[in-house]
Amino acid sequence: MTAALSGIRVLDLTNVLAGPFCAYQLALLGAEVIKVEVPESGDLARQLGADPALNKAKMGASFLAQNGGKKSLTLNLKSEAGKEVLFRLVRTADVLVENFRPGVMDRLGLGYEVLKEINPKLVYCAISGFGQQGPMRHAPAYDQIVQGMSGVMSITGDDESAPLRVGYPVADTIGGITAAFAVSSALVRQAKTGEGEFIDVSMLDSTIVTMGWVVSNYLIAGKEPVPMGNENFTAAPSGTFRTGSGLLNIAANKQEQFEALVVAIGRSELASDERFAEREARKRNRKVLKVEIEAGLAAKSAEEWETILAKLGVPAGRVLSVPQVLDHPQVRSRDLLAKFDDVPGVGRDISLVRAGFKMAGANPDVATPPPVLGEHTDALLAELGYTAAEVAQLHEQKAI
């Protein structure tokens, strides 16, 4: 079967996470992604991750995570010869993704207005912390800065721990997946009309958009959101509960789910208690209700309750560690991980996460492991028409 983005060429001029994650999603869908990197150092993520030896080899775990299936070409975009290489690449490309600060590409003479003259159908996606407009457009931004400014940290944790950073780079990831969605949408129009597009992705905007319920509670209902720990502000009992062994998340958001829950734990009288009989009463008395439910849950382990409650139609799931969830039968059955043997530059087998969805045709996947820095430079230059002598000269000029 043909992959959804087969035949699409993407130039990935990005660094660290939001941009590389965007381009990785496109690679998973079958696009040819050429990662354009700074000579010698490459993407900063090559030096990031929990394994110092891989960081030193410029194959850090943070780089490996979202660069599978890509080709690596080193290019000095500050040199005239390097710019000419990029111009040739742009003529062959459908998409260009970059995550420099606004204005950097223009100062290099490589902005959208210049590149669209070379290739009018080009879909140009610029990802930045705050977008191309506004008083903070030039401000530097990493994930934690955006988490704090977006309001995410203000509602994460509880009365004692908030504000708290989400435990992974959620703003970077949301920015990247938003960009991939925007690029894919622009490609649909490009295929119909031949028109290009300039896409302006703000990590701050993207993160706020995903906070829809808490934002709308403020905008529409006038309710300023507050940190509630593991409790769900829309319902009760809905949160994390202690069991006889282990923690269990329960989301008994519907009346019938609440009634099934209390019967299962041997506390059927709670359904008729006026403090808990209906949704709003349960929300007002959520703390005392939690004590009562945990008393019933103490009879069995979280794993046992997970099975029992699922059969009754009550959403419930154990709180798992990362190793536990990656080894979970459900995750393994979905074939979520792609394994590559004895990866060059790494010297060991690695596994990468594929996309979070399946397709009836060609499932999202990548055929090759993350590239060694500059691995495809000479081959790509030859494809662009450079002779062996010209490639050697570009190396001597440190343009590549």
Disulfide bonds with the S-S distance in Angstrom:
none
